[in-house]
Amino acid sequence: MFRALGKVVFIAVLVAAGSAGIFLYYGQFSTDRKLAQLEDENNQLHEVVQRLISERRVAQMLVTDQHQVNGVQQTTVLFQEYARDGSMLPPRTFTIEGNMVHIDAMVIKFDHDFVEKDDPLRGHSIALFAKLYGDRQRPDQGFVIDEPGKIPDYYRGADPEVSPFETQLWQNFWKLADDPAYRQQMGVRVPNGEGPWRPVYPGQLYTITLESDGGLNITSQPIRQPAGA
């Protein structure tokens, strides 16, 4: 009898020990799973932040000539855009009065959720360059870059499903600005005009970028001279 009782107690101890082991195993497994989940969430958050602060190159400018004509400085700039696939669009040359370049643009900023999720249609702000002019000129004397109401050349050649959507946005730009219901339907946070400007000089390369969740920036850097030049 005592031998049988001892056997039962021995089995009970084994079961208890096994239960503790199983408890410890699943506890560790649960902790590892939570850590993996937190790491995954952290990676996703990092990707969202990168998308929110990222920029895309929209265009580049450089000064090809700058001189005085009858006391007024004339500045000639070469304006170069790139298509979405990275190919170069035909460059254009503009001669303005003054050395301060103004760029009027129409910018559409989409709801944050679309940018965070990297939506293929609305995951990045889009811009239409309206005019380029100098500080010694009136805006109505500026050079037209993108034709109002039509999708800019920069966006052509993309997914055919994108173009009609964006064309509709440009054709109804001011409706987006004035009609909250339509703006919500299209997933637009805010459409407005922007006009960055800055002095430009020979020997500098000026790059215009568009923030994922914001507007236009113009930065500059010295043009690298070929070795031995």
MIDOSE-1310 file (N, C-alpha, C; in nm, 2 decimals, decimal comma, always signed):
residues 229
mfra	+0,08/-0,12/+0,00/+0,00/+0,00/+0,00/+0,09/+0,12/+0,00; +0,19/+0,12/+0,09/+0,28/+0,24/+0,10/+0,35/+0,26/-0,03; +0,39/+0,13/-0,09/+0,46/+0,14/-0,22/+0,37/+0,21/-0,32; +0,24/+0,17/-0,33/+0,15/+0,23/-0,43/+0,13/+0,37/-0,40
lgkv	+0,12/+0,41/-0,27/+0,10/+0,55/-0,24/+0,22/+0,64/-0,28; +0,34/+0,58/-0,26/+0,46/+0,65/-0,30/+0,47/+0,67/-0,45; +0,42/+0,57/-0,52/+0,42/+0,58/-0,67/+0,33/+0,69/-0,71; +0,21/+0,70/-0,65/+0,12/+0,81/-0,68/+0,18/+0,94/-0,65
vfia	+0,25/+0,95/-0,53/+0,31/+1,08/-0,50/+0,42/+1,12/-0,60; +0,50/+1,02/-0,64/+0,60/+1,04/-0,74/+0,55/+1,09/-0,87; +0,44/+1,03/-0,92/+0,37/+1,08/-1,04/+0,32/+1,22/-1,03; +0,26/+1,24/-0,91/+0,20/+1,38/-0,89/+0,31/+1,48/-0,89
vlva	+0,43/+1,45/-0,84/+0,55/+1,54/-0,84/+0,59/+1,57/-0,98; +0,60/+1,46/-1,06/+0,63/+1,47/-1,20/+0,54/+1,56/-1,28; +0,41/+1,54/-1,25/+0,30/+1,62/-1,32/+0,32/+1,76/-1,28; +0,34/+1,79/-1,15/+0,36/+1,93/-1,11/+0,48/+1,99/-1,17
agsa	+0,59/+1,91/-1,17/+0,71/+1,97/-1,23/+0,69/+1,99/-1,38; +0,62/+1,90/-1,45/+0,59/+1,92/-1,59/+0,50/+2,04/-1,61; +0,40/+2,07/-1,53/+0,32/+2,18/-1,54/+0,40/+2,31/-1,53; +0,49/+2,31/-1,43/+0,57/+2,43/-1,41/+0,66/+2,45/-1,53
gifl	+0,71/+2,34/-1,59/+0,80/+2,36/-1,71/+0,72/+2,41/-1,82; +0,59/+2,36/-1,84/+0,51/+2,41/-1,95/+0,47/+2,55/-1,93; +0,45/+2,59/-1,80/+0,41/+2,73/-1,77/+0,53/+2,82/-1,80; +0,65/+2,78/-1,76/+0,77/+2,86/-1,79/+0,79/+2,87/-1,94
yygq	+0,77/+2,76/-2,01/+0,79/+2,75/-2,16/+0,70/+2,85/-2,23; +0,57/+2,84/-2,19/+0,47/+2,93/-2,26/+0,49/+3,07/-2,21; +0,54/+3,09/-2,09/+0,56/+3,23/-2,05/+0,67/+3,29/-2,13; +0,78/+3,21/-2,15/+0,89/+3,26/-2,23/+0,85/+3,28/-2,37
fstd	+0,77/+3,19/-2,43/+0,72/+3,20/-2,56/+0,63/+3,32/-2,58; +0,55/+3,35/-2,48/+0,46/+3,47/-2,48/+0,55/+3,59/-2,48; +0,65/+3,60/-2,40/+0,74/+3,71/-2,39/+0,81/+3,74/-2,53; +0,86/+3,63/-2,58/+0,93/+3,64/-2,71/+0,84/+3,69/-2,82
rkla	+0,71/+3,64/-2,81/+0,62/+3,68/-2,91/+0,58/+3,83/-2,90; +0,57/+3,88/-2,78/+0,55/+4,02/-2,75/+0,66/+4,10/-2,80; +0,79/+4,06/-2,77/+0,90/+4,13/-2,81/+0,91/+4,14/-2,97; +0,88/+4,03/-3,03/+0,88/+4,02/-3,18/+0,77/+4,12/-3,23
qled	+0,65/+4,12/-3,17/+0,55/+4,21/-3,21/+0,59/+4,35/-3,19; +0,65/+4,39/-3,08/+0,69/+4,52/-3,06/+0,80/+4,56/-3,16; +0,89/+4,47/-3,19/+0,99/+4,50/-3,29/+0,93/+4,53/-3,43; +0,83/+4,44/-3,46/+0,76/+4,46/-3,59/+0,69/+4,59/-3,59
ennq	+0,62/+4,63/-3,48/+0,55/+4,76/-3,48/+0,65/+4,87/-3,49; +0,76/+4,86/-3,42/+0,87/+4,96/-3,43/+0,92/+4,98/-3,57; +0,94/+4,87/-3,64/+0,98/+4,87/-3,78/+0,88/+4,94/-3,87; +0,75/+4,91/-3,84/+0,65/+4,97/-3,92/+0,64/+5,12/-3,90
lhev	+0,66/+5,16/-3,77/+0,66/+5,30/-3,73/+0,77/+5,37/-3,80; +0,89/+5,31/-3,80/+1,00/+5,37/-3,87/+0,98/+5,39/-4,02; +0,91/+5,29/-4,08/+0,88/+5,31/-4,22/+0,78/+5,42/-4,25; +0,69/+5,43/-4,16/+0,59/+5,54/-4,17/+0,66/+5,68/-4,15
vqrl	+0,74/+5,69/-4,05/+0,82/+5,82/-4,03/+0,90/+5,85/-4,15; +0,97/+5,75/-4,21/+1,05/+5,77/-4,33/+0,97/+5,82/-4,45; +0,85/+5,76/-4,46/+0,76/+5,81/-4,57/+0,72/+5,95/-4,55; +0,69/+5,98/-4,42/+0,64/+6,12/-4,39/+0,74/+6,22/-4,41
iser	+0,87/+6,19/-4,39/+0,97/+6,29/-4,40/+1,05/+6,28/-4,53; +1,02/+6,18/-4,61/+1,10/+6,17/-4,74/+1,06/+6,27/-4,84; +1,15/+6,29/-4,93/+1,13/+6,39/-5,04/+1,16/+6,32/-5,18; +1,10/+6,38/-5,28/+1,12/+6,33/-5,41/+1,18/+6,45/-5,49
rvaq	+1,28/+6,42/-5,57/+1,33/+6,52/-5,66/+1,23/+6,55/-5,77; +1,20/+6,67/-5,78/+1,10/+6,71/-5,88/+1,17/+6,78/-6,00; +1,26/+6,87/-5,98/+1,33/+6,94/-6,09/+1,46/+6,99/-6,04; +1,54/+7,03/-6,14/+1,67/+7,10/-6,11/+1,69/+7,22/-6,19
mlvt	+1,76/+7,32/-6,14/+1,79/+7,44/-6,22/+1,94/+7,48/-6,20; +1,99/+7,54/-6,31/+2,12/+7,60/-6,30/+2,12/+7,73/-6,38; +2,20/+7,82/-6,34/+2,21/+7,95/-6,41/+2,32/+7,94/-6,52; +2,27/+7,96/-6,65/+2,36/+7,95/-6,76/+2,42/+8,09/-6,80
dqhq	+2,35/+8,19/-6,76/+2,40/+8,33/-6,79/+2,34/+8,43/-6,70; +2,42/+8,53/-6,67/+2,37/+8,64/-6,58/+2,44/+8,77/-6,61; +2,37/+8,87/-6,66/+2,44/+8,99/-6,69/+2,34/+9,11/-6,69; +2,39/+9,23/-6,69/+2,31/+9,35/-6,69/+2,27/+9,40/-6,83
vngv	+2,14/+9,44/-6,84/+2,09/+9,49/-6,96/+2,01/+9,62/-6,92; +2,07/+9,74/-6,96/+2,01/+9,87/-6,93/+1,98/+9,88/-6,78; +2,08/+9,83/-6,70/+2,07/+9,85/-6,55/+1,99/+9,74/-6,49; +1,93/+9,65/-6,56/+1,85/+9,54/-6,50/+1,92/+9,41/-6,52
qqtt	+1,93/+9,33/-6,42/+2,00/+9,21/-6,43/+1,91/+9,10/-6,50; +1,97/+9,04/-6,60/+1,90/+8,93/-6,67/+1,96/+8,80/-6,63; +1,88/+8,70/-6,59/+1,92/+8,57/-6,54/+1,86/+8,46/-6,63; +1,94/+8,38/-6,69/+1,89/+8,27/-6,77/+1,91/+8,14/-6,70
vlfq	+1,81/+8,07/-6,68/+1,82/+7,94/-6,60/+1,77/+7,82/-6,69; +1,84/+7,71/-6,67/+1,81/+7,59/-6,74/+1,72/+7,51/-6,64; +1,60/+7,48/-6,68/+1,51/+7,41/-6,59/+1,49/+7,27/-6,64; +1,53/+7,17/-6,56/+1,53/+7,03/-6,60/+1,44/+6,95/-6,50
eyar	+1,34/+6,88/-6,56/+1,26/+6,79/-6,48/+1,28/+6,64/-6,52; +1,24/+6,56/-6,42/+1,26/+6,41/-6,44/+1,12/+6,35/-6,43; +1,09/+6,25/-6,51/+0,97/+6,17/-6,50/+0,97/+6,08/-6,38; +0,86/+6,02/-6,35/+0,85/+5,93/-6,24/+0,95/+5,81/-6,25
dgsm	+0,97/+5,77/-6,38/+1,06/+5,65/-6,40/+1,21/+5,69/-6,40; +1,23/+5,82/-6,37/+1,37/+5,87/-6,36/+1,43/+5,92/-6,49; +1,35/+5,91/-6,60/+1,40/+5,96/-6,73/+1,39/+6,11/-6,73; +1,48/+6,17/-6,81/+1,49/+6,31/-6,82/+1,39/+6,36/-6,92
lppr	+1,31/+6,47/-6,88/+1,22/+6,53/-6,97/+1,30/+6,64/-7,05; +1,24/+6,69/-7,16/+1,31/+6,79/-7,24/+1,34/+6,92/-7,15; +1,47/+6,96/-7,14/+1,50/+7,08/-7,06/+1,44/+7,21/-7,13; +1,42/+7,30/-7,04/+1,36/+7,43/-7,09/+1,45/+7,55/-7,03
tfti	+1,46/+7,65/-7,11/+1,54/+7,77/-7,07/+1,45/+7,89/-7,06; +1,47/+7,96/-6,94/+1,39/+8,08/-6,92/+1,49/+8,19/-6,88; +1,46/+8,31/-6,94/+1,54/+8,43/-6,90/+1,45/+8,52/-6,82; +1,48/+8,55/-6,70/+1,40/+8,63/-6,61/+1,47/+8,76/-6,58
egnm	+1,40/+8,86/-6,53/+1,46/+8,99/-6,48/+1,48/+8,98/-6,33; +1,61/+9,01/-6,30/+1,65/+9,00/-6,16/+1,73/+8,87/-6,13; +1,77/+8,84/-6,01/+1,84/+8,72/-5,98/+1,76/+8,64/-5,87; +1,64/+8,68/-5,84/+1,56/+8,60/-5,75/+1,45/+8,53/-5,83
vhid	+1,46/+8,39/-5,82/+1,37/+8,31/-5,90/+1,25/+8,28/-5,81; +1,13/+8,30/-5,86/+1,00/+8,27/-5,79/+0,94/+8,15/-5,87; +0,89/+8,05/-5,80/+0,82/+7,94/-5,86/+0,68/+7,93/-5,80; +0,58/+7,96/-5,88/+0,44/+7,94/-5,83/+0,40/+7,80/-5,86
amvi	+0,34/+7,73/-5,76/+0,30/+7,60/-5,78/+0,16/+7,57/-5,71; +0,10/+7,47/-5,76/-0,03/+7,42/-5,70/+0,01/+7,29/-5,64; -0,01/+7,28/-5,51/+0,03/+7,15/-5,44/-0,09/+7,09/-5,37; -0,11/+6,96/-5,39/-0,21/+6,88/-5,33/-0,15/+6,79/-5,23
kfdh	-0,20/+6,80/-5,10/-0,15/+6,72/-4,99/-0,26/+6,63/-4,95; -0,23/+6,50/-4,94/-0,33/+6,40/-4,91/-0,34/+6,37/-4,76; -0,45/+6,31/-4,72/-0,47/+6,27/-4,58/-0,35/+6,19/-4,53; -0,32/+6,21/-4,41/-0,20/+6,15/-4,35/-0,21/+5,99/-4,36
dfve	-0,33/+5,94/-4,35/-0,34/+5,79/-4,35/-0,29/+5,73/-4,48; -0,31/+5,80/-4,59/-0,27/+5,75/-4,72/-0,12/+5,76/-4,73; -0,06/+5,86/-4,68/+0,09/+5,87/-4,68/+0,15/+5,76/-4,59; +0,09/+5,74/-4,47/+0,14/+5,64/-4,38/+0,14/+5,50/-4,44
kddp	+0,04/+5,48/-4,51/+0,02/+5,34/-4,57/+0,09/+5,33/-4,71; +0,15/+5,44/-4,75/+0,22/+5,44/-4,88/+0,12/+5,40/-4,99; +0,00/+5,46/-4,99/-0,10/+5,43/-5,09/-0,05/+5,46/-5,23; -0,07/+5,38/-5,33/-0,01/+5,40/-5,46/-0,06/+5,52/-5,53
lrgh	-0,18/+5,57/-5,50/-0,24/+5,69/-5,56/-0,22/+5,81/-5,48; -0,23/+5,80/-5,35/-0,22/+5,92/-5,26/-0,12/+5,91/-5,15; -0,01/+5,84/-5,18/+0,09/+5,82/-5,08/+0,20/+5,93/-5,08; +0,18/+6,03/-5,16/+0,28/+6,14/-5,17/+0,21/+6,26/-5,22
sial	+0,25/+6,38/-5,17/+0,19/+6,50/-5,22/+0,23/+6,52/-5,37; +0,15/+6,59/-5,44/+0,18/+6,61/-5,58/+0,17/+6,76/-5,61; +0,25/+6,80/-5,71/+0,26/+6,95/-5,74/+0,25/+6,98/-5,89; +0,19/+7,09/-5,92/+0,19/+7,14/-6,06/+0,26/+7,28/-6,06
fakl	+0,36/+7,29/-6,14/+0,43/+7,42/-6,15/+0,35/+7,51/-6,24; +0,31/+7,62/-6,18/+0,23/+7,71/-6,26/+0,32/+7,81/-6,34; +0,40/+7,89/-6,27/+0,48/+7,99/-6,34/+0,62/+8,00/-6,28; +0,71/+8,05/-6,36/+0,85/+8,09/-6,31/+0,88/+8,23/-6,35
ygdr	+0,92/+8,32/-6,26/+0,95/+8,46/-6,29/+1,05/+8,51/-6,20; +1,10/+8,63/-6,23/+1,20/+8,70/-6,15/+1,15/+8,80/-6,06; +1,23/+8,85/-5,97/+1,19/+8,95/-5,87/+1,16/+9,09/-5,93; +1,21/+9,11/-6,06/+1,19/+9,23/-6,12/+1,07/+9,22/-6,22
qrpd	+0,99/+9,12/-6,21/+0,87/+9,09/-6,29/+0,75/+9,07/-6,21; +0,63/+9,10/-6,28/+0,51/+9,07/-6,21/+0,47/+8,92/-6,24; +0,40/+8,86/-6,15/+0,36/+8,72/-6,17/+0,29/+8,69/-6,30; +0,21/+8,79/-6,35/+0,14/+8,76/-6,48/+0,24/+8,77/-6,60
qgfv	+0,37/+8,81/-6,57/+0,47/+8,81/-6,68/+0,55/+8,68/-6,67; +0,52/+8,59/-6,58/+0,60/+8,47/-6,57/+0,58/+8,37/-6,68; +0,68/+8,28/-6,69/+0,67/+8,17/-6,79/+0,59/+8,06/-6,74; +0,49/+8,01/-6,82/+0,41/+7,90/-6,79/+0,49/+7,77/-6,80
idep	+0,49/+7,69/-6,69/+0,57/+7,56/-6,69/+0,47/+7,44/-6,72; +0,37/+7,42/-6,64/+0,27/+7,32/-6,66/+0,14/+7,39/-6,70; +0,07/+7,33/-6,79/-0,06/+7,38/-6,84/-0,16/+7,36/-6,73; -0,23/+7,46/-6,68/-0,33/+7,44/-6,58/-0,44/+7,35/-6,63
gkip	-0,49/+7,26/-6,53/-0,59/+7,17/-6,56/-0,55/+7,04/-6,62; -0,42/+7,03/-6,66/-0,37/+6,90/-6,72/-0,27/+6,84/-6,63; -0,26/+6,71/-6,64/-0,16/+6,64/-6,56/-0,02/+6,69/-6,61; +0,07/+6,73/-6,51/+0,21/+6,77/-6,55/+0,29/+6,66/-6,62
dyyr	+0,38/+6,70/-6,70/+0,46/+6,60/-6,78/+0,54/+6,51/-6,68; +0,57/+6,57/-6,56/+0,64/+6,49/-6,46/+0,57/+6,36/-6,43; +0,44/+6,36/-6,43/+0,36/+6,24/-6,39/+0,32/+6,16/-6,51; +0,35/+6,20/-6,63/+0,31/+6,11/-6,74/+0,40/+5,99/-6,75
gadp	+0,34/+5,88/-6,81/+0,42/+5,76/-6,82/+0,41/+5,67/-6,70; +0,33/+5,71/-6,60/+0,31/+5,63/-6,48/+0,20/+5,53/-6,51; +0,16/+5,46/-6,40/+0,05/+5,36/-6,41/-0,07/+5,43/-6,47; -0,13/+5,37/-6,58/-0,24/+5,44/-6,64/-0,36/+5,46/-6,55
evsp	-0,37/+5,38/-6,44/-0,47/+5,40/-6,34/-0,45/+5,53/-6,26; -0,33/+5,58/-6,26/-0,30/+5,70/-6,18/-0,34/+5,82/-6,26; -0,30/+5,83/-6,38/-0,32/+5,95/-6,46/-0,47/+6,01/-6,46; -0,57/+5,93/-6,49/-0,71/+5,98/-6,48/-0,74/+6,04/-6,35
fetq	-0,70/+5,97/-6,24/-0,73/+6,02/-6,11/-0,66/+6,15/-6,08; -0,53/+6,17/-6,12/-0,46/+6,29/-6,10/-0,51/+6,40/-6,19; -0,55/+6,36/-6,31/-0,60/+6,46/-6,41/-0,73/+6,52/-6,35; -0,81/+6,44/-6,29/-0,94/+6,49/-6,23/-0,90/+6,58/-6,11
lwqn	-0,80/+6,55/-6,04/-0,76/+6,64/-5,93/-0,72/+6,78/-5,98; -0,64/+6,78/-6,09/-0,59/+6,91/-6,14/-0,71/+6,99/-6,20; -0,80/+6,91/-6,27/-0,91/+6,98/-6,34/-1,00/+7,04/-6,23; -1,01/+6,99/-6,11/-1,10/+7,03/-6,01/-1,02/+7,09/-5,89
fwkl	-0,91/+7,15/-5,92/-0,82/+7,19/-5,81/-0,89/+7,29/-5,71; -0,96/+7,39/-5,77/-1,02/+7,49/-5,68/-1,15/+7,44/-5,62; -1,21/+7,34/-5,69/-1,33/+7,27/-5,62/-1,28/+7,20/-5,50; -1,16/+7,14/-5,50/-1,11/+7,07/-5,39/-1,09/+7,17/-5,27
addp	-1,04/+7,29/-5,31/-1,02/+7,39/-5,21/-1,15/+7,45/-5,15; -1,26/+7,45/-5,23/-1,38/+7,51/-5,18/-1,49/+7,41/-5,13; -1,48/+7,28/-5,17/-1,58/+7,19/-5,14/-1,53/+7,08/-5,04; -1,56/+7,09/-4,91/-1,50/+6,99/-4,81/-1,55/+6,85/-4,84
ayrq	-1,67/+6,83/-4,89/-1,72/+6,70/-4,92/-1,64/+6,63/-5,03; -1,62/+6,71/-5,14/-1,54/+6,66/-5,25/-1,40/+6,63/-5,21; -1,34/+6,72/-5,13/-1,21/+6,70/-5,08/-1,19/+6,57/-5,00; -1,29/+6,54/-4,91/-1,29/+6,42/-4,84/-1,31/+6,30/-4,93
qmgv	-1,39/+6,31/-5,03/-1,41/+6,20/-5,12/-1,28/+6,16/-5,19; -1,20/+6,26/-5,23/-1,08/+6,24/-5,30/-0,96/+6,21/-5,21; -0,98/+6,21/-5,08/-0,88/+6,18/-4,98/-0,77/+6,29/-4,97; -0,82/+6,42/-5,00/-0,72/+6,53/-5,00/-0,73/+6,60/-4,86
rvpn	-0,62/+6,63/-4,81/-0,61/+6,71/-4,68/-0,62/+6,86/-4,71; -0,54/+6,90/-4,80/-0,54/+7,05/-4,83/-0,48/+7,07/-4,97; -0,55/+7,15/-5,05/-0,49/+7,19/-5,18/-0,46/+7,34/-5,17; -0,34/+7,39/-5,20/-0,32/+7,53/-5,20/-0,21/+7,57/-5,29
gegp	-0,19/+7,70/-5,31/-0,08/+7,75/-5,39/+0,04/+7,77/-5,31; +0,16/+7,74/-5,36/+0,28/+7,77/-5,29/+0,38/+7,84/-5,38; +0,47/+7,92/-5,33/+0,56/+8,00/-5,41/+0,69/+8,01/-5,35; +0,78/+7,91/-5,35/+0,91/+7,92/-5,30/+1,00/+8,01/-5,39
wrpv	+1,09/+8,09/-5,33/+1,17/+8,17/-5,41/+1,31/+8,19/-5,34; +1,41/+8,22/-5,42/+1,54/+8,24/-5,37/+1,63/+8,30/-5,47; +1,74/+8,37/-5,43/+1,84/+8,42/-5,53/+1,92/+8,30/-5,59; +1,95/+8,31/-5,72/+2,03/+8,21/-5,79/+2,15/+8,27/-5,85
ypgq	+2,26/+8,19/-5,86/+2,38/+8,24/-5,92/+2,45/+8,13/-6,00; +2,54/+8,16/-6,09/+2,61/+8,06/-6,16/+2,70/+7,98/-6,07; +2,73/+7,85/-6,11/+2,81/+7,77/-6,03/+2,74/+7,69/-5,92; +2,61/+7,70/-5,91/+2,53/+7,63/-5,82/+2,42/+7,55/-5,89
lyti	+2,39/+7,43/-5,83/+2,28/+7,34/-5,88/+2,17/+7,35/-5,78; +2,05/+7,39/-5,83/+1,94/+7,41/-5,74/+1,84/+7,29/-5,77; +1,80/+7,23/-5,66/+1,71/+7,11/-5,67/+1,58/+7,14/-5,59; +1,47/+7,12/-5,67/+1,34/+7,14/-5,61/+1,28/+7,01/-5,57
tles	+1,25/+6,99/-5,44/+1,19/+6,86/-5,40/+1,06/+6,89/-5,34; +0,98/+6,78/-5,34/+0,84/+6,78/-5,28/+0,83/+6,69/-5,17; +0,80/+6,73/-5,05/+0,79/+6,65/-4,93/+0,67/+6,55/-4,95; +0,68/+6,43/-4,89/+0,57/+6,33/-4,90/+0,44/+6,39/-4,84
dggl	+0,46/+6,46/-4,73/+0,34/+6,51/-4,66/+0,33/+6,66/-4,65; +0,40/+6,72/-4,74/+0,41/+6,87/-4,73/+0,43/+6,94/-4,86; +0,51/+7,05/-4,86/+0,52/+7,13/-4,98/+0,66/+7,12/-5,04; +0,69/+7,23/-5,11/+0,81/+7,24/-5,20/+0,93/+7,30/-5,12
nits	+1,05/+7,25/-5,15/+1,17/+7,30/-5,10/+1,27/+7,32/-5,21; +1,35/+7,43/-5,20/+1,46/+7,45/-5,30/+1,59/+7,45/-5,22; +1,68/+7,36/-5,26/+1,81/+7,35/-5,20/+1,92/+7,37/-5,30; +2,04/+7,40/-5,26/+2,15/+7,42/-5,36/+2,28/+7,36/-5,32
qpir	+2,36/+7,33/-5,41/+2,50/+7,28/-5,39/+2,59/+7,32/-5,50; +2,72/+7,33/-5,47/+2,81/+7,37/-5,58/+2,81/+7,27/-5,69; +2,83/+7,31/-5,81/+2,84/+7,22/-5,92/+2,99/+7,17/-5,92; +3,00/+7,04/-5,93/+3,13/+6,97/-5,93/+3,20/+7,00/-6,06
qpag	+3,32/+7,04/-6,05/+3,40/+7,06/-6,17/+3,47/+6,93/-6,21; +3,48/+6,90/-6,34/+3,55/+6,78/-6,38/+3,70/+6,78/-6,34; +3,75/+6,67/-6,31/+3,89/+6,66/-6,27/+3,98/+6,72/-6,38; +4,07/+6,81/-6,34/+4,17/+6,86/-6,43/+4,11/+6,99/-6,50
a	+3,98/+7,03/-6,47/+3,93/+7,15/-6,53/+3,99/+7,27/-6,48
